[in-house]
Amino acid sequence: MDTDLSGRTALVTGAGRGNGRAIARDLAAHGASVVVNDLEAGPAEDTAETITDAGGEAVAVTADVSEADEVDAMVAEGVGELGTIDILVNNAGVGDAGPFLEKDDDSRFQLNLDVHLWGSINCINAVVDDMVEAGYGKITNVTSIHTKNGVGMSPEYDVGKFSALGLTKSLALELGREGVRVNAVAPGWANTRMVEDFSEETHEQITELNPLGRYAESEEVADAVTFLSSPASDYVNGHELRVDGGQVPIDNWKYDNR
Ligand SMILES: NC(=O)c1ccc[n+]([C@@H]2O[C@H](COP(=O)([O-])OP(=O)(O)OC[C@H]3O[C@@H](n4cnc5c(N)ncnc54)[C@H](O)[C@@H]3O)[C@@H](O)[C@H]2O)c1
């Protein structure tokens, strides 16, 4: 299987920790130069440093992906340092959600759409012309187990992730004609900061419903992203690859952690 990414430049958003950090490190381990984005400078720099310490090439660039101007400046800086972007991973994410009937306002809907939908659109806008010109590109949007059937008590996050899936499916049809593959990776619950405040009850609910009886590790999510970013998946387009251990959706989440 050809997973060699030598000579390719990748942009990974939200790569200061968790899944994004594992993805950035794995792409670099397969030969890609990596633009490491995060909202927070310190974590992004830490990730870039782990890559360069291991002999890879990386640069950290801070930007809020929901702000188009910041994304354009980030891509310009990344391209200037490492070359045009061949691989984009829209991984930046937020977990803010709760029952619809208990919300005080719609700010969490706004945040989820700003980051998961507009963050992805902004980044694609900033790199797609170069990909089309090259006749080759790989875009992976990180969705979630939430897109399997929705997860009860978290409509804001569901809407954010389903919108990213819709973007994936539609752009795959259009951009595939230009040699740009657009896919998604849907992690199950993974051992990251996003789940660390979950209550004991929620942890039990998640692991009991999972056939493998555990959370995903970020490195397992990264394996799927690397596959979709590599020549090994050149005939895969518009696909959502689930990395969830076969987890069934939760229709009545014990969300008391939020
Ligand atoms: N952990 C899980 O259980 C799980 C499950 C399914 C999907 N996911 C998805 O995986 C992705 C990574 O999440 P994680 O679990 O590693 O969470 P995490 O909180 O550990 O990391 C998310 C990173 O995204 C960054 N970020 C947030 N908003 C940003 C913005 N506007 N611009 C740039 N960076 C921003 C954060 O600073 C953080 O470093 C997200 O898209 C998340 O929705 C996570």
The ligand as an ORCA input file, in Angstrom:
! r2SCAN-3c Opt
* xyz 0 1
  N     -12.624     13.244     21.036
  C     -13.713     12.687     20.525
  O     -14.382     11.899     21.180
  C     -14.134     13.001     19.121
  C     -15.087     12.160     18.522
  C     -15.494     12.420     17.220
  C     -14.952     13.481     16.539
  N     -14.025     14.290     17.151
  C     -13.503     15.407     16.382
  O     -12.094     15.320     16.323
  C     -11.576     16.637     16.103
  C     -10.468     16.910     17.087
  O     -11.023     16.937     18.399
  P     -10.240     16.406     19.682
  O     -11.051     15.324     20.258
  O      -8.820     16.175     19.345
  O     -10.453     17.671     20.633
  P      -9.395     18.614     21.375
  O     -10.228     19.561     22.139
  O      -8.375     17.803     22.078
  O      -8.673     19.383     20.169
  C      -9.351     20.293     19.344
  C      -8.353     21.347     18.911
  O      -9.019     22.240     18.007
  C      -8.600     23.550     18.316
  N      -9.610     24.507     17.861
  C     -10.858     24.700     18.335
  N     -11.466     25.692     17.687
  C     -10.575     26.147     16.769
  C     -10.607     27.174     15.818
  N     -11.690     27.954     15.679
  N      -9.516     27.377     15.037
  C      -8.414     26.606     15.172
  N      -8.318     25.615     16.081
  C      -9.386     25.401     16.873
  C      -8.457     23.559     19.840
  O      -7.648     24.634     20.296
  C      -7.847     22.186     20.085
  O      -6.435     22.214     20.118
  C     -12.758     17.597     16.224
  O     -13.249     17.933     14.949
  C     -13.767     16.771     16.977
  O     -15.070     17.228     16.774
  C     -13.608     14.066     18.423
*
